[in-house]
Amino acid sequence: MKTTTLRVAVAGETHCGGRSNNEDAIIIEPELGLCAVLDGMGGAEAGEVAAQLASETLIAFVRTHSSSKRYTRRELLEFGIDEAAAAVYRAGQERPECSGMGTTIVAALIAEPTSIVIGHAGDSRAYLWRDGHLRLLTRDHTVVQELLDACGLPPKASQWIKHILTRNLGYKHGVQAEMLEMPLQAGDRLLLCSDGLTGCVPVEEIQRVLGPGHEPKDTARALIERALNSGNATDNISAVVLDAQLVELREHLGRP
């Protein structure tokens, strides 16, 4: 009798898109079960500093505490994001050239082979492709989204305020990340991306590209190419793709 297990493969890419520098950052740390997309903001190169600092802080927090029983996997990601927010805020206070900098984040942490935790703040998104259907897992933390939820908003009016965030890492000493824990199934594909991708590629196209048949690296590259070829790529573009697959345990453990 063959024994199988669920294995999650992950890959991602980031591109400067229509800008001269890239203020996005991606995290892919397979040994920690951690991946993320961050979209920095701020004058000069402060957005790049914010995204990189938040990335380094989150990785360090998860690495330090991942083997401890002090935190659940959900708490590990949530408190790690909060620690990253505090680091960005402190740097913005201490370095005049970085004053007001911040970054969005959407991050995923494997909780066990069959479940995953997602945390986010800002308008970077997570999507789930399952059984041929695409579902948005996150809710944008923007003024536009709050107004839409409250009373609806004319499309033309939303263009004026669409980039105003209600949550980000760096605005305050901490951040209330929105958290989600969900089971994984064989065949699931998870996409983490910045708004540079979703602003250029329609949801229907994202659904088609995420379909099975290509490795995560090729899928991430194809999504970025779609954005670059759209004619609307004025922002940095980042995509991280996770692919849940059933494999024989001998293969998963690297045995002959």
C-alpha positions in Angstrom: 0.0 0.0 0.0 1.4 3.4 -1.0 1.6 6.2 1.5 1.1 9.7 0.3 1.5 13.1 1.8 0.7 16.7 0.8 3.7 18.7 -0.4 3.6 22.4 -1.1 5.9 23.7 -3.8 6.4 27.5 -4.1 8.0 30.0 -6.4 7.7 33.6 -7.2 9.0 36.6 -9.1 9.0 40.4 -8.8 9.5 43.0 -11.5 9.9 46.8 -11.5 7.1 47.1 -14.1 6.6 50.6 -15.2 8.9 52.1 -12.5 12.7 52.7 -12.4 13.1 50.9 -9.0 11.3 48.0 -7.4 9.7 48.8 -4.0 8.1 45.3 -3.9 9.7 42.4 -2.1 8.9 38.7 -1.9 9.7 36.1 0.7 10.2 32.4 -0.2 11.5 30.4 2.8 10.6 26.8 2.2 12.3 25.5 5.3 10.2 27.8 7.4 7.0 27.2 5.4 6.8 31.0 4.9 6.2 33.1 1.8 4.9 36.6 1.3 4.5 39.6 -1.0 5.2 43.1 0.2 4.5 46.4 -1.6 6.5 49.3 -0.2 5.6 53.0 -0.3 7.3 56.2 0.6 9.3 59.1 -0.9 12.7 58.5 -2.7 13.6 54.8 -2.0 11.9 54.6 1.4 9.3 52.2 0.1 12.0 49.8 -0.9 13.6 50.2 2.6 10.2 49.5 4.2 9.5 46.3 2.3 13.0 44.9 2.8 13.1 45.8 6.5 9.6 44.2 7.0 10.7 41.1 5.1 13.9 40.6 7.2 12.0 41.2 10.5 9.3 38.7 9.7 11.7 36.0 8.6 13.8 36.5 11.7 10.8 36.3 14.0 9.5 33.2 12.4 12.9 31.5 12.4 13.5 32.4 16.0 10.2 31.2 17.3 9.1 28.5 14.9 10.3 25.6 17.0 8.9 27.1 20.2 5.6 26.0 21.7 4.9 29.5 22.8 3.0 30.4 19.7 0.5 28.6 17.5 1.3 28.9 13.8 -1.4 31.5 13.4 0.1 33.5 16.3 3.5 33.1 14.9 2.5 34.8 11.6 0.3 37.4 13.2 2.9 38.5 15.8 5.6 38.3 13.2 3.7 40.8 11.0 3.1 43.0 14.0 6.9 42.9 14.8 7.6 43.9 11.2 5.2 46.8 11.4 7.0 48.0 14.6 10.4 47.8 12.9 9.2 49.9 9.9 7.6 52.4 12.2 10.7 52.8 14.3 13.0 53.2 11.3 10.6 55.9 9.9 10.8 57.8 13.2 14.6 57.5 13.4 15.6 58.2 9.8 14.3 61.5 8.4 14.7 60.3 4.8 12.3 57.4 5.6 9.7 59.4 7.4 6.2 58.2 6.6 7.3 55.0 4.8 5.2 51.9 4.9 4.5 48.6 3.2 1.6 46.3 2.6 1.9 42.6 3.2 0.2 39.3 2.3 1.9 36.3 3.8 1.3 32.6 4.1 2.6 30.1 6.6 2.2 26.4 6.4 0.5 25.3 9.6 0.8 21.6 8.9 0.9 19.6 5.7 -2.9 20.0 5.2 -3.5 23.6 6.3 -2.2 27.1 5.9 -2.4 30.5 7.7 -2.7 33.7 5.8 -2.2 37.2 7.2 -2.5 40.5 5.4 -2.5 44.3 5.8 -3.1 46.6 2.9 -4.2 45.9 -0.7 -1.8 43.0 -1.7 -4.0 40.0 -2.2 -4.3 36.2 -1.8 -6.3 34.1 -4.2 -7.2 30.4 -4.1 -7.6 28.3 -7.2 -9.5 25.1 -6.5 -11.3 22.8 -8.8 -11.2 25.3 -11.7 -12.6 28.2 -9.7 -10.8 31.3 -8.4 -11.7 32.8 -5.0 -10.4 36.0 -3.4 -9.3 35.2 0.1 -8.4 38.7 1.4 -10.2 42.0 1.7 -8.4 45.2 0.6 -7.7 47.5 3.5 -8.5 50.7 1.5 -10.8 53.7 1.8 -12.5 52.5 -1.4 -13.3 49.1 0.0 -14.7 50.6 3.2 -16.9 52.9 1.3 -18.1 50.1 -1.0 -18.9 48.0 2.0 -20.8 50.8 3.7 -22.8 52.4 0.9 -21.4 51.6 -2.5 -19.3 54.0 -4.5 -19.5 55.2 -8.1 -16.6 53.8 -10.2 -15.4 57.2 -11.3 -15.2 58.5 -7.7 -13.1 55.5 -6.6 -10.3 56.4 -9.0 -9.4 59.4 -6.9 -8.9 57.5 -3.7 -8.2 53.9 -4.8 -4.6 54.0 -3.5 -5.4 55.3 0.0 -4.8 52.5 2.5 -6.5 52.0 5.9 -3.9 49.6 7.2 -0.2 49.1 6.4 3.1 48.3 8.1 4.7 51.5 9.3 1.8 53.8 9.8 1.7 52.9 13.6 3.9 51.0 16.0 1.9 47.9 15.2 -0.7 46.7 12.8 -3.9 44.6 13.1 -3.3 42.0 10.4 -6.3 40.2 9.1 -5.9 36.5 9.6 -7.3 33.4 8.0 -6.6 29.7 8.5 -7.8 27.2 5.9 -7.4 23.6 4.9 -5.3 22.7 1.9 -6.4 20.0 -0.7 -4.4 18.3 -3.3 -4.6 20.4 -6.5 -5.0 23.7 -4.7 -3.0 26.7 -6.0 -2.6 29.8 -3.9 -1.5 33.2 -5.4 0.0 36.0 -3.3 0.4 39.2 -5.3 0.8 43.0 -5.2 -1.7 45.4 -6.7 0.6 45.9 -9.6 -0.6 42.6 -10.9 -4.3 42.8 -10.0 -4.5 46.3 -11.4 -3.4 45.1 -14.9 -4.6 41.5 -15.2 -8.4 40.7 -15.1 -9.6 38.1 -12.6 -10.7 35.8 -15.5 -7.1 35.8 -16.9 -5.6 35.1 -13.5 -7.9 32.1 -13.2 -6.8 30.8 -16.6 -3.1 31.2 -15.9 -3.4 29.6 -12.5 -4.9 26.4 -13.9 -2.9 23.2 -13.6 -0.2 22.2 -16.1 2.6 24.5 -15.2 5.1 24.7 -12.4 4.7 27.5 -9.8 7.8 29.3 -11.2 6.4 29.3 -14.8 3.0 30.4 -13.5 4.3 33.3 -11.6 6.4 34.4 -14.6 3.4 34.1 -16.9 1.2 36.3 -14.6 3.9 39.0 -14.6 4.2 38.8 -18.4 0.5 39.3 -18.7 0.7 42.4 -16.6 3.7 43.8 -18.5 1.9 43.1 -21.8 -1.3 44.8 -20.7 -0.2 48.3 -21.5 -1.2 49.4 -18.0 1.9 48.3 -16.1 2.7 51.6 -14.2 3.6 49.9 -10.9 5.9 47.2 -9.6 4.5 43.6 -10.1 5.0 40.6 -7.8 3.5 37.1 -7.7 4.2 34.1 -5.5 2.5 30.8 -6.4 2.0 27.9 -4.0 1.0 24.5 -5.4 -0.3 21.7 -3.1 0.4 18.2 -4.5 0.0 14.7 -3.3 3.2 12.7 -3.5 4.4 9.3 -2.4 6.0 9.5 1.0 9.2 7.8 -0.3 9.6 10.6 -2.9 8.8 13.3 -0.4 11.5 12.1 1.9 14.0 11.7 -0.9 14.3 8.0 -0.6 15.2 5.8 -3.6 
